[in-house]
Amino acid sequence: MKEPCQPGISMLLATLIFVFLVPLPAIADEGTTSRHEEGRRIYNFRCYYCHGYSGDAKTLASSYLDPPPRDFTALAPDSLSREQMLDTLREGRPGTAMRSFRALLTAMEMERVVDFVRREFMRRKAPNSAYHTPENGWPDHQRYRAAFPFATGALPLDEALEELTPAQRRGRELYMRACISCHDRGKVIQEGAIWEADAVSYPRTGFATGDFLLPADAVSGASAFARHDQVPRVEGLTPSEREGEALFQANCAFCHGADGTGKNWIGSFLQPHPRDLSDPELLRRRTPGEVARAIAEGVDGTSMPAWKAVLTQQQIESLVSYIERVLQPGAPDRNRGR
């Protein structure tokens, strides 16, 4: 039976949540650590996951992102100014996964990490810290060397076993046992079906929601999140609204919850929280055209990406129809026959 080789979306999302929400450890005093090494430490904590340890964007995360993260090693210093890079850190880049770090880094920290990137990757094209080090909990990383060809893509994971040498078979077994949880987008001959994300809220107990959600009760049967993963049932949907429902539950419910409130487990982590699409004021404050533009272009300063490269205009209009008809209180009467 063929082992799954498709990417782990939940792992990617959890790590991105970590990158954007976990506080950076305190920076050492200027007298004990150079500006350059402080910039390296900030980069290794905040930036490597998408841009790569050595600034070349050869990471698992980058293989998901469109457009991909910037490859700093492919740039000359005069092709991208220092001020442009600082502005990107402050404001983010609309239409990409690059968010603003204004709330996470001080002006001095931004300057140090930009100066580090410009010197280390753009000028020197130098290799940075390696991940698999004893300091990171990887003593004697060479003991995994038989698995390296599968981690680097030199050998496809689904190569017929009879085509592999005994040593390569052992390496593949080692990769599947010890490496795939992080290197799970290895090269394959046949991609197979892409795994679909299923927005199921968890954990069942032991998670503090603050004042964002009501506490668990006997009705939900699980947690404060479970009720928001129940798909609303509305009879008599038009073909466009049915298409919108399928698109919403397959693509939008992961963050906004199946009921559109944004009060599922993932939504509780994101800052700001995903928009509550059941808010009765939403379509009083925004026209359907404005909602469609937000879906197409994304929303700056939030986790809402641009969908214009994924969905057609007609699909976006179907999504808006579904939001109006099903998620908005009173929407069936207001919108019927439009």
N, C-alpha and C positions, 0 to 999 in steps of 0.2 A: 504494500500500500504506500502510495506516495506521501511523504511528509509535507505538511504545509510550508510554503516558502514565501508567503505574502507578508507584507509589512504589518507590524503591530501598531495600529493607530492609537490604542489606549496608552501605550508606552510613550509615544511621541507627544501626545497631549499632556500627559502627566509631567514630562520633562519640561515642556514649554511653560506649563503652569509654574514649575519650580524656578525656571529662569527668570520669569517676570514677577514672581511674588515673593520669593525667599530673600530676606535681607542679606546684603553683602557683608562678610566678616569685616571687622574694623581694620582700616588700613594702618600699617605700621608707621611710626614716626619718620619724618623726612630724614632724620639723622641716621636711621638704621637701614633704610631701603631706598634705592635710587628711584627717581621718577619713572625710569624705563621699566624697572622690575615691578613697580606698583601697577603700571599700565598692563604689564603681562598678567599680573594676578587678577586684575579686573576682567581682562579679556578671557582668561581661562575660566572664570566663574560665570560670566554673563554671555559671552559671544561665541564660544567654541562650538556649541551644539549645532548651530546653523552654519557658521562661517568656517568651521574646521579648526583643529588645533594649530595648524600652520597657515591659516588664512586662505586656503584654496577651495573652501566650500565643498570638499569631498566628504560629505557626511550622510548618514541615513536620513536626517531631517531634510536636507537639501533636495533629496530625491523625491520628496513629496511636494515641494513648494513650486508654484508657478506664479510669477517668475522666480527663478532660483536665487538664493542669497548671492551677494557679490563675492567674486573671487578676487581678493586683494593682490594675489601674486601675479595676476594678469594685467595689473595696472601699473603705470609709471606715476611717480608722485605728481608730475605736472598735469596729469590727465584728470585728477580729482583733487581739488584744493582742500586744505585743512579746514577752512571755514565751511565748505560744503559738507564735510564729514561731521563737523560739530553740529551743524544745522539738522542733519539727519538724525543724530542722536537726540537732539532736543525735540524735534517735531515728528520723527518717524517718516515713513515714505508711503503715502496713500497707494492702495492697490497692490501692496506687497505684504509680506509677513513682518516687515520691519516696523516695530512700534516705537513710540516715544519712550525714552529712558529718563525724561525730565523728573519724574517722581521717584526714580530709583538711584540716580547718580547725581552727585554734586557737579557744579561747573568745573571744579578742579579735577574730579575723577574723569569726566568726559574728556578734558584736555589730555590727561595722561594716557587714557586708552587709545585715543586717536593718534597721539604722537608715537605710541608703541607700534600701532598697526602700520603707520607710514614708514617708520624706520625698519621694523623687523620684517614685514612682508612685502611692502611696496618697493623699498629700496634694496634691502639685503636679500630678499627672497629666501629667508633663513627658516630652517625647521624650528618649530617651537617645542614646548614641553610635550613629551609623549604621555599618552593616557595610561598605558600599561606599565606603570612603575611601582616599585615597592611602596612608595609613599601613598599611592592610590589603592593599595591593597592587592597588587599583582606582583608578588615576588617570583622570580624565575619564570618570566612570561614565555621563555623559549620552550618550556615543557609542552606548550600548545602548538609548536611549529608544524606538526603534521596537519593541523586544521587550517593553517594560514592560506593555502591556495583556495579554499572555499570561502574564507572571509574576504579575501581580496578580489574574488571573481575570476581568478585564473582557471578554476575548475567549476563547472556548473553543478549545482546541488543535485539535479535530477539526471546526471549522466548515468547511463546504464551501468550497473555494478560490474558486469562482465568486461566493461571497457576500462575499469579502474584496476590499478595494481593493488596487491594486498596492503601496502603502506597507505595508499590513497583511500582505500576502504576504511582503514582504521582512522585516518584523518577526518573522513566524512562523519564517521560515528562520533568522534570527539567533538566535531563542530556542532552536530545536532544535539549533543548532550550538554556542552559547556559554553558555546559561543552564540547560539542562534537567538537568545533572548535580546541581545543588543545588535548583532550583525544579521538581522532576519530579513534583509533584502539582498541576499546573495544572488549571484548570477544563476539563472535557470534557462533551460532550453525551451520549455513550455511554461508560460506564465500561469495558465490555469485561470479559474474564476477569482476575481478580486473579492476579498472578504468585505462584507458590508457591516458598517458600524450599527450596533443595536443600543439605543439609548435606554439602558436599564439602570435605574437609580440604586445606589448602594452607598455606604454599608447599611446594614439593617439596624444596627445599634451602635452607640458609643461615639457618635459624631455630633459635636455642638454646632448648632446653626445660628446662634445668636438671635437677633431679632428679625432675621431675614425670612424665616419660615415658622409656621406654627409647630408645636411639639407633636410627636407621634401620638396617635390615638387608636382606639379599638376598631374604628371604621376602616382606616387605611390598611390595617393588618400587617404593616411592615415598618415603614419609617415615614418621616415628614416629607420625603421625596416621592414615595411610590405613587401617590395620588396624581402627581403631575406627569406621570408616564402612561396615563390612561388616554387612549385616542378618543376624542369626542365623536359621538355617533349622531349623524344628521341624515335624515332621509331626503330623497329627492334632489341630490346634487346634480348639477349640470355636468356635461362631459368636461368642460374646462375646470370646474370645481373639483371633480374627481381626479383629474390630472394634478391639480394643485395639491390635493390631499396626499397623493402618492409622493410627489416631490417634497412636500414639507416633512412628512414622516421619515423619508429616506435621507434627507439632507439637513433639515433645520432643527428637528426635534432633539438632536444630540445636545445642542446648547440651549434651545428655547423650551425644551420639554414638549412632550406630545400634545399637551393642552395649550402650548404657546405662552405660558406664564414666565418661563425662564427660571422656575423654582425647582428644577430637578437638581441632581447632585452636581453635575458638571457646572450648571449655571451658578451654583452657590460659590464656586471657586473664582469665577471670572470677575475681574474688576475693570470697569463697572459691570454690574450684572447684565445679562442679555435683556433686551427690551421685552417688557410684558406686552405681548401682542393681544392679550385679552382686555387690556386697559380700555374702558369705554371712551376715553378722551383721545385715543390714538388717532382715529380717523376724523375727529373734529379738529385736531391740530394739524394734521397732514393729509393732503389729498392722496388718492390712490396713485397718482403719478409720482408724487414724492416718495411714497413707500416703494414703488417700483425702482426708482433711482437709487434708493438706499440699498436695495438688494443687488442691483447691478454694479454700483460703484463702491460698496462698503461704507463703513462709518468710521471716520477718523477718530483716534483716541480710544477705540474699543476693540474687542476681538472679532467684530463683524467684518469678514473679508468681502472682497468684490467677487460677485458670481457671474459677471458678464462673459467670462471666458469658459464657463461651465454650462450655463443655462442659456437657451435662446430667449429672445424678447418675448415670444409667445408663451414660453414656459414661465417666465417671470410674471407675465400678466395672469397666468393661471394661478400662480402662488398668491398674488394679490387678491384674486377672486375668492380663493379658499379662505384667506385670512379674514376678508370682509364678511363672508357668508357664515363661517363656522366659528371663528375665534372671537369675533366682535359681538358683544351683547347688543341685541336689537338689529343686527346687520341684515337678517333675512328679509324683514319688512322694508328696510331702507333701500336694499340693493336689488330686490327681485324685479326683473323686467328691465334692468338697465341696458 
